[in-house]
Amino acid sequence: MAGEHDIDAAEAIRRSAYFFWEQAGRPDGNADYYWTLAEEAHRRQADYDRWLAEGASGTPENIKDAS
């Protein structure tokens, strides 16, 4: 069910945003920053998981070179 998946994804993002916020020392404000950071992390993970599921050939799309 798509609705359940959306709720699960939103909860995972919320937990990650909270984790990032805690790791940064719980600063006041910037909630949007930590939410966006968490969304990006989850999107990158989903892209990577999809790439692996498709056989992991070539370079995964949307994954930037870290160098």
C-alpha positions as CSV (number, residue, x, y, z in Angstrom):
1,M,0.0,0.0,0.0
2,A,1.5,3.4,-1.0
3,G,0.1,5.2,2.0
4,E,1.9,2.9,4.4
5,H,5.1,3.2,2.5
6,D,4.9,7.0,2.6
7,I,4.3,6.9,6.4
8,D,7.2,4.5,6.8
9,A,9.5,6.7,4.7
10,A,8.5,9.9,6.5
11,E,9.1,8.2,9.9
12,A,12.6,7.0,8.7
13,I,13.4,10.5,7.5
14,R,12.2,12.0,10.8
15,R,14.4,9.6,12.8
16,S,17.4,10.4,10.6
17,A,16.8,14.2,10.9
18,Y,16.6,13.8,14.6
19,F,19.8,11.8,14.6
20,F,21.6,14.4,12.5
21,W,20.4,17.2,14.8
22,E,21.6,15.3,17.9
23,Q,25.0,14.7,16.3
24,A,25.3,18.4,15.7
25,G,24.8,19.1,19.3
26,R,21.1,19.9,19.3
27,P,21.4,23.5,18.0
28,D,18.3,25.8,18.0
29,G,16.6,26.3,14.7
30,N,17.6,24.8,11.3
31,A,15.0,22.1,11.5
32,D,14.5,22.4,7.7
33,Y,18.3,21.8,7.2
34,Y,18.2,18.5,9.1
35,W,15.0,17.4,7.4
36,T,16.6,18.1,4.0
37,L,19.8,16.4,5.0
38,A,17.8,13.3,6.0
39,E,15.7,13.3,2.8
40,E,18.9,13.5,0.7
41,A,20.5,10.7,2.6
42,H,17.4,8.5,2.1
43,R,17.1,9.3,-1.6
44,R,20.8,8.5,-2.1
45,Q,20.3,5.2,-0.2
46,A,17.2,4.3,-2.3
47,D,19.1,5.2,-5.5
48,Y,22.0,2.9,-4.4
49,D,19.7,0.1,-3.4
50,R,17.9,0.3,-6.8
51,W,21.3,0.3,-8.6
52,L,22.3,-2.9,-6.7
53,A,19.0,-4.6,-7.4
54,E,19.4,-3.9,-11.1
55,G,22.8,-5.7,-11.2
56,A,25.2,-2.9,-10.1
57,S,26.7,-2.4,-13.6
58,G,28.4,0.9,-14.4
59,T,28.1,3.9,-12.2
60,P,25.0,4.5,-10.2
61,E,22.9,7.4,-11.3
62,N,22.5,10.4,-8.9
63,I,25.6,9.3,-6.9
64,K,28.2,12.0,-7.1
65,D,31.9,11.4,-7.1
66,A,33.3,12.1,-3.6
67,S,36.7,13.2,-4.8
